Amino acid sequence: MNMSRWLAALAAVVLIIPVMADARVGGGTSSGSRGSNTGAAPAPTKTAPTAAPIERSATPTQAAKPATNVAQAAPAAQGGFFSRNPILGGMMGGFLGAGLFGMMFGGGFGGMSGMSGMFGLILQLALIGGLAYLAVRLWRGRTASAGASPQPAYAGATQRMMEPPLTRDSSVPLMGGGGGSGAPVNAPIAITTEDYGAFENLLGSIQTAYSNGDLSKMRGFVTPEMLGYFSEQLSGNASRGLENKVEAVKLEQGDLSEAWSEAGLDYASVAMRFSLIDYSRRLSDGAIVEGNAQVRTEATEIWTFLRSKGGHWILSAIQQAA
């Protein structure tokens, strides 16, 4: 009897404790694009030493293939000269065969052809000698070309691996603390205090617009790719009769992972730890089914922003801290 009472009490506690929600933007997933760095992990920072790889992106990524030495890539030649030049080999074989068969069956020195047979053999030998001379010339030409130095396997490669790692400008304060370094895809760029303020404002503005289901307003804060992902999430929630609510977002700590410029766009990946009220409720009666409307929770994510030259920053990717 006592055991039954304990089980009933435990069940009641479980029922009144809301399940943790991922109502915030992105739903706790990793998606978006980071330009040429989409397939690469962001540089580690104090706020987010590791990051989950991007699971969904409109930017195709391909694993780098190991370079192959040119000399090793070329297939090794098999056999001798005549095996690599079957036409010459066939002609010489035919001439030799004709002469030998002529000698064996009466067409050679002592055959009925007499002098004509000997003249034919001499002509054949002359032709064979000419072919042999041609073969030697071709062989020498190939040997000379083979001795030339091949082009290096990395000829024409990008300068990415040759650039120094991105270093943080000590004169620019970090958002909260920490710091990171990484190899830029192209030219490193400096991030200013105004940029950090823009990142923090976007964190709150995007979460609020998502919480309100306001895709029209969110269009000015995110890339079309990210807008499509958020639209799918909101549509999925609506089909289940739910709405996500995110309130009182506050940045607790943040630092720069890497910042670079490529193809006329600036990119900045920033690790951010923030607190918020995060829950989901039913549209029919307003009952909370996930999260807690009274308790703050924390999340750590890496947000990547982009801007065109002279433009403002918008969100292009979200990655979860691993």
LINQUI-V486106 format. One record per residue. N is the residue number from 0. OMEGA is omega in degrees with one decimal (NA if undefined). NEAR is the number of other ideal C-beta (glycine too) atoms within 12 Angstrom. D_LAST is the distance of its C-alpha to the last C-alpha in Angstrom with 1 decimal. Layout:
n:N omega:OMEGA near:NEAR d_last:D_LAST
n:N omega:OMEGA near:NEAR d_last:D_LAST
This chain:
n:0 omega:178.1 near:7 d_last:45.3
n:1 omega:179.1 near:8 d_last:43.1
n:2 omega:179.2 near:9 d_last:40.3
n:3 omega:178.7 near:10 d_last:40.7
n:4 omega:178.4 near:11 d_last:40.5
n:5 omega:179.3 near:12 d_last:37.3
n:6 omega:178.8 near:13 d_last:35.6
n:7 omega:178.6 near:14 d_last:37.0
n:8 omega:179.3 near:14 d_last:35.7
n:9 omega:178.5 near:14 d_last:32.2
n:10 omega:179.2 near:13 d_last:32.2
n:11 omega:178.6 near:12 d_last:33.3
n:12 omega:-179.8 near:12 d_last:30.5
n:13 omega:-177.6 near:12 d_last:27.9
n:14 omega:-176.5 near:12 d_last:29.7
n:15 omega:177.8 near:12 d_last:29.7
n:16 omega:-178.8 near:15 d_last:26.1
n:17 omega:176.7 near:24 d_last:24.2
n:18 omega:178.3 near:18 d_last:21.1
n:19 omega:-177.5 near:20 d_last:17.9
n:20 omega:169.5 near:30 d_last:17.8
n:21 omega:-176.1 near:26 d_last:15.6
n:22 omega:-175.8 near:38 d_last:18.7
n:23 omega:180.0 near:43 d_last:17.3
n:24 omega:179.0 near:46 d_last:17.4
n:25 omega:178.0 near:38 d_last:15.3
n:26 omega:178.4 near:30 d_last:15.1
n:27 omega:179.0 near:26 d_last:11.3
n:28 omega:178.5 near:25 d_last:11.1
n:29 omega:-176.7 near:32 d_last:10.5
n:30 omega:178.7 near:38 d_last:14.0
n:31 omega:-176.3 near:42 d_last:16.7
n:32 omega:176.7 near:37 d_last:18.0
n:33 omega:-179.1 near:46 d_last:17.6
n:34 omega:179.3 near:35 d_last:21.0
n:35 omega:179.8 near:25 d_last:21.3
n:36 omega:-177.0 near:40 d_last:17.7
n:37 omega:-178.9 near:32 d_last:16.4
n:38 omega:-178.4 near:21 d_last:15.6
n:39 omega:178.8 near:30 d_last:14.2
n:40 omega:174.7 near:30 d_last:10.9
n:41 omega:178.0 near:47 d_last:11.5
n:42 omega:-177.6 near:38 d_last:12.8
n:43 omega:177.1 near:24 d_last:10.9
n:44 omega:177.2 near:35 d_last:12.2
n:45 omega:-179.5 near:26 d_last:12.9
n:46 omega:-178.5 near:36 d_last:11.2
n:47 omega:-179.3 near:38 d_last:7.8
n:48 omega:178.4 near:21 d_last:8.1
n:49 omega:-179.5 near:22 d_last:5.3
n:50 omega:176.1 near:36 d_last:4.7
n:51 omega:178.1 near:23 d_last:5.1
n:52 omega:178.1 near:25 d_last:8.8
n:53 omega:-176.4 near:35 d_last:11.5
n:54 omega:-176.4 near:21 d_last:13.0
n:55 omega:-177.2 near:25 d_last:16.2
n:56 omega:174.6 near:28 d_last:18.3
n:57 omega:178.7 near:21 d_last:22.0
n:58 omega:179.6 near:26 d_last:21.7
n:59 omega:177.8 near:11 d_last:22.3
n:60 omega:180.0 near:20 d_last:20.3
n:61 omega:178.5 near:10 d_last:21.9
n:62 omega:179.5 near:9 d_last:20.9
n:63 omega:178.7 near:14 d_last:23.1
n:64 omega:179.1 near:8 d_last:26.1
n:65 omega:178.4 near:10 d_last:27.5
n:66 omega:-179.4 near:16 d_last:30.8
n:67 omega:178.4 near:13 d_last:33.9
n:68 omega:-176.7 near:14 d_last:36.9
n:69 omega:-178.0 near:17 d_last:39.8
n:70 omega:179.1 near:16 d_last:42.2
n:71 omega:-177.0 near:12 d_last:40.1
n:72 omega:-178.8 near:13 d_last:39.4
n:73 omega:179.3 near:12 d_last:43.1
n:74 omega:-179.7 near:9 d_last:44.6
n:75 omega:179.2 near:10 d_last:47.1
n:76 omega:-179.1 near:14 d_last:50.7
n:77 omega:175.1 near:8 d_last:52.6
n:78 omega:-177.4 near:11 d_last:56.3
n:79 omega:-174.6 near:13 d_last:59.0
n:80 omega:-174.6 near:25 d_last:60.2
n:81 omega:175.2 near:21 d_last:62.2
n:82 omega:176.2 near:13 d_last:59.4
n:83 omega:178.4 near:18 d_last:57.3
n:84 omega:-172.8 near:20 d_last:60.4
n:85 omega:-179.1 near:14 d_last:62.0
n:86 omega:178.1 near:17 d_last:64.5
n:87 omega:179.1 near:27 d_last:66.2
n:88 omega:-179.8 near:21 d_last:66.0
n:89 omega:179.6 near:15 d_last:67.7
n:90 omega:-179.5 near:22 d_last:70.5
n:91 omega:177.2 near:26 d_last:71.3
n:92 omega:179.5 near:19 d_last:71.3
n:93 omega:179.1 near:18 d_last:73.7
n:94 omega:-179.8 near:26 d_last:76.0
n:95 omega:179.7 near:22 d_last:76.2
n:96 omega:179.8 near:17 d_last:76.6
n:97 omega:-179.9 near:24 d_last:79.5
n:98 omega:-177.7 near:29 d_last:81.3
n:99 omega:179.3 near:19 d_last:81.0
n:100 omega:176.8 near:20 d_last:82.0
n:101 omega:179.6 near:26 d_last:84.9
n:102 omega:-176.4 near:21 d_last:86.1
n:103 omega:-174.3 near:15 d_last:85.8
n:104 omega:170.6 near:16 d_last:87.6
n:105 omega:-179.9 near:14 d_last:90.3
n:106 omega:-176.0 near:23 d_last:88.7
n:107 omega:-172.9 near:25 d_last:88.2
n:108 omega:-172.3 near:21 d_last:90.8
n:109 omega:-177.6 near:16 d_last:93.5
n:110 omega:-176.4 near:20 d_last:93.0
n:111 omega:-179.9 near:13 d_last:95.3
n:112 omega:177.1 near:18 d_last:93.6
n:113 omega:-175.5 near:15 d_last:95.0
n:114 omega:-179.9 near:14 d_last:94.2
n:115 omega:177.8 near:16 d_last:92.0
n:116 omega:178.9 near:25 d_last:89.7
n:117 omega:179.1 near:20 d_last:89.5
n:118 omega:178.6 near:18 d_last:88.8
n:119 omega:178.8 near:24 d_last:86.0
n:120 omega:178.6 near:28 d_last:84.4
n:121 omega:178.7 near:17 d_last:84.7
n:122 omega:178.2 near:18 d_last:83.1
n:123 omega:178.8 near:29 d_last:80.2
n:124 omega:179.0 near:20 d_last:79.8
n:125 omega:178.6 near:16 d_last:79.7
n:126 omega:178.5 near:22 d_last:77.0
n:127 omega:178.1 near:26 d_last:75.0
n:128 omega:177.9 near:16 d_last:75.3
n:129 omega:177.2 near:18 d_last:74.1
n:130 omega:177.8 near:27 d_last:71.1
n:131 omega:178.4 near:22 d_last:70.4
n:132 omega:178.3 near:15 d_last:70.6
n:133 omega:179.2 near:21 d_last:68.2
n:134 omega:179.6 near:24 d_last:65.8
n:135 omega:179.2 near:16 d_last:65.9
n:136 omega:178.8 near:16 d_last:65.3
n:137 omega:-180.0 near:20 d_last:62.2
n:138 omega:179.0 near:21 d_last:60.9
n:139 omega:179.0 near:15 d_last:61.3
n:140 omega:179.0 near:15 d_last:59.6
n:141 omega:179.0 near:17 d_last:56.5
n:142 omega:-179.7 near:14 d_last:56.5
n:143 omega:179.8 near:11 d_last:56.6
n:144 omega:179.2 near:13 d_last:53.7
n:145 omega:-178.8 near:16 d_last:51.6
n:146 omega:179.7 near:11 d_last:52.1
n:147 omega:-178.4 near:12 d_last:50.5
n:148 omega:178.1 near:10 d_last:47.0
n:149 omega:175.8 near:16 d_last:44.3
n:150 omega:179.1 near:14 d_last:41.9
n:151 omega:-175.5 near:13 d_last:38.6
n:152 omega:-177.0 near:16 d_last:35.8
n:153 omega:179.7 near:17 d_last:33.7
n:154 omega:178.9 near:12 d_last:36.5
n:155 omega:-179.3 near:9 d_last:35.6
n:156 omega:179.6 near:14 d_last:31.8
n:157 omega:-177.9 near:16 d_last:30.0
n:158 omega:-171.6 near:15 d_last:29.8
n:159 omega:-175.3 near:24 d_last:26.0
n:160 omega:-176.8 near:14 d_last:25.8
n:161 omega:-177.8 near:11 d_last:28.7
n:162 omega:177.6 near:18 d_last:27.5
n:163 omega:178.5 near:14 d_last:26.4
n:164 omega:179.7 near:17 d_last:22.9
n:165 omega:179.5 near:32 d_last:22.4
n:166 omega:-178.6 near:21 d_last:23.2
n:167 omega:176.1 near:26 d_last:22.8
n:168 omega:-175.7 near:20 d_last:26.2
n:169 omega:-179.0 near:10 d_last:26.9
n:170 omega:-179.5 near:11 d_last:29.4
n:171 omega:-178.5 near:22 d_last:26.9
n:172 omega:177.1 near:21 d_last:25.2
n:173 omega:177.0 near:30 d_last:21.5
n:174 omega:175.7 near:35 d_last:20.3
n:175 omega:-179.3 near:26 d_last:19.8
n:176 omega:179.9 near:20 d_last:19.1
n:177 omega:178.8 near:27 d_last:17.0
n:178 omega:-178.8 near:31 d_last:17.2
n:179 omega:176.8 near:35 d_last:15.9
n:180 omega:180.0 near:24 d_last:17.7
n:181 omega:179.6 near:34 d_last:17.5
n:182 omega:-178.2 near:27 d_last:20.1
n:183 omega:176.4 near:37 d_last:21.6
n:184 omega:-178.2 near:31 d_last:22.8
n:185 omega:-178.3 near:24 d_last:26.1
n:186 omega:175.7 near:20 d_last:27.5
n:187 omega:179.0 near:28 d_last:25.4
n:188 omega:178.4 near:27 d_last:26.2
n:189 omega:177.2 near:23 d_last:26.6
n:190 omega:-174.4 near:37 d_last:24.8
n:191 omega:176.5 near:19 d_last:27.3
n:192 omega:177.6 near:17 d_last:27.3
n:193 omega:177.8 near:16 d_last:28.4
n:194 omega:178.8 near:30 d_last:25.4
n:195 omega:176.3 near:30 d_last:23.1
n:196 omega:178.1 near:21 d_last:25.4
n:197 omega:179.1 near:29 d_last:25.1
n:198 omega:-179.2 near:42 d_last:21.3
n:199 omega:178.1 near:29 d_last:21.5
n:200 omega:178.7 near:23 d_last:24.3
n:201 omega:178.0 near:39 d_last:22.6
n:202 omega:-179.6 near:40 d_last:19.7
n:203 omega:-176.3 near:27 d_last:22.4
n:204 omega:-179.2 near:28 d_last:24.8
n:205 omega:178.5 near:42 d_last:22.4
n:206 omega:-179.5 near:41 d_last:21.2
n:207 omega:179.5 near:26 d_last:24.9
n:208 omega:178.0 near:31 d_last:26.2
n:209 omega:179.8 near:41 d_last:23.7
n:210 omega:179.4 near:34 d_last:24.8
n:211 omega:-177.3 near:21 d_last:28.4
n:212 omega:-174.8 near:25 d_last:27.9
n:213 omega:-179.7 near:21 d_last:29.5
n:214 omega:179.4 near:26 d_last:28.6
n:215 omega:178.0 near:14 d_last:31.6
n:216 omega:-178.6 near:19 d_last:30.3
n:217 omega:-178.9 near:31 d_last:26.7
n:218 omega:179.2 near:20 d_last:28.3
n:219 omega:-176.9 near:20 d_last:29.0
n:220 omega:-171.9 near:34 d_last:25.4
n:221 omega:175.7 near:40 d_last:23.4
n:222 omega:175.5 near:34 d_last:24.1
n:223 omega:178.0 near:21 d_last:26.0
n:224 omega:-179.2 near:27 d_last:23.1
n:225 omega:177.6 near:40 d_last:20.8
n:226 omega:178.0 near:30 d_last:23.9
n:227 omega:178.4 near:22 d_last:24.4
n:228 omega:-179.1 near:34 d_last:21.0
n:229 omega:178.3 near:40 d_last:21.7
n:230 omega:177.0 near:24 d_last:25.2
n:231 omega:-179.5 near:20 d_last:24.2
n:232 omega:-179.9 near:34 d_last:22.0
n:233 omega:178.3 near:29 d_last:24.9
n:234 omega:177.6 near:17 d_last:27.4
n:235 omega:178.0 near:17 d_last:25.6
n:236 omega:-179.4 near:28 d_last:25.6
n:237 omega:179.7 near:18 d_last:29.3
n:238 omega:176.8 near:12 d_last:30.2
n:239 omega:179.4 near:18 d_last:28.9
n:240 omega:-177.5 near:16 d_last:30.9
n:241 omega:168.5 near:29 d_last:27.9
n:242 omega:178.6 near:32 d_last:26.8
n:243 omega:178.3 near:40 d_last:23.6
n:244 omega:177.2 near:32 d_last:24.3
n:245 omega:-175.3 near:38 d_last:22.2
n:246 omega:172.4 near:27 d_last:24.2
n:247 omega:179.5 near:22 d_last:24.4
n:248 omega:-179.6 near:34 d_last:21.2
n:249 omega:176.5 near:23 d_last:21.0
n:250 omega:179.6 near:33 d_last:18.9
n:251 omega:-179.2 near:24 d_last:18.1
n:252 omega:177.6 near:27 d_last:16.6
n:253 omega:174.1 near:39 d_last:15.7
n:254 omega:-176.2 near:39 d_last:16.2
n:255 omega:173.8 near:49 d_last:16.8
n:256 omega:178.4 near:47 d_last:14.6
n:257 omega:178.5 near:43 d_last:17.4
n:258 omega:-175.1 near:44 d_last:20.5
n:259 omega:179.1 near:36 d_last:23.0
n:260 omega:176.9 near:26 d_last:25.9
n:261 omega:175.2 near:28 d_last:26.8
n:262 omega:177.3 near:17 d_last:29.3
n:263 omega:179.5 near:15 d_last:30.6
n:264 omega:172.5 near:30 d_last:27.3
n:265 omega:178.1 near:35 d_last:25.2
n:266 omega:174.1 near:46 d_last:21.4
n:267 omega:175.1 near:47 d_last:19.2
n:268 omega:-173.3 near:50 d_last:15.4
n:269 omega:175.2 near:50 d_last:14.7
n:270 omega:-176.4 near:46 d_last:11.8
n:271 omega:171.3 near:51 d_last:13.0
n:272 omega:-175.6 near:32 d_last:12.8
n:273 omega:176.5 near:37 d_last:15.5
n:274 omega:-175.6 near:24 d_last:17.5
n:275 omega:168.1 near:38 d_last:19.5
n:276 omega:-168.8 near:31 d_last:21.7
n:277 omega:-179.5 near:38 d_last:20.1
n:278 omega:175.7 near:33 d_last:22.2
n:279 omega:-179.9 near:35 d_last:24.0
n:280 omega:179.1 near:28 d_last:27.7
n:281 omega:178.6 near:19 d_last:30.5
n:282 omega:-174.5 near:18 d_last:32.7
n:283 omega:-175.5 near:11 d_last:35.8
n:284 omega:178.6 near:11 d_last:35.9
n:285 omega:-179.3 near:15 d_last:33.0
n:286 omega:179.2 near:16 d_last:31.7
n:287 omega:-179.0 near:27 d_last:28.1
n:288 omega:176.8 near:27 d_last:26.3
n:289 omega:177.9 near:28 d_last:22.6
n:290 omega:-176.4 near:32 d_last:21.4
n:291 omega:-177.8 near:24 d_last:23.8
n:292 omega:-177.4 near:24 d_last:26.1
n:293 omega:-172.9 near:13 d_last:26.7
n:294 omega:177.8 near:19 d_last:23.5
n:295 omega:174.4 near:20 d_last:20.9
n:296 omega:179.9 near:31 d_last:17.2
n:297 omega:175.7 near:22 d_last:14.3
n:298 omega:175.7 near:39 d_last:11.3
n:299 omega:-177.3 near:35 d_last:9.1
n:300 omega:173.8 near:45 d_last:9.0
n:301 omega:179.2 near:47 d_last:10.2
n:302 omega:176.2 near:52 d_last:13.7
n:303 omega:179.8 near:50 d_last:16.0
n:304 omega:174.3 near:45 d_last:19.7
n:305 omega:175.4 near:43 d_last:22.8
n:306 omega:171.2 near:27 d_last:26.4
n:307 omega:-179.1 near:17 d_last:29.7
n:308 omega:-179.6 near:13 d_last:32.1
n:309 omega:-179.4 near:9 d_last:33.5
n:310 omega:179.6 near:14 d_last:31.5
n:311 omega:-177.1 near:22 d_last:28.9
n:312 omega:171.4 near:37 d_last:25.2
n:313 omega:-177.2 near:34 d_last:23.6
n:314 omega:179.6 near:47 d_last:20.1
n:315 omega:179.5 near:40 d_last:19.2
n:316 omega:172.7 near:45 d_last:15.5
n:317 omega:175.3 near:49 d_last:12.5
n:318 omega:178.4 near:40 d_last:8.8
n:319 omega:174.8 near:31 d_last:6.1
n:320 omega:-177.2 near:30 d_last:3.8
n:321 omega:NA near:17 d_last:0.0
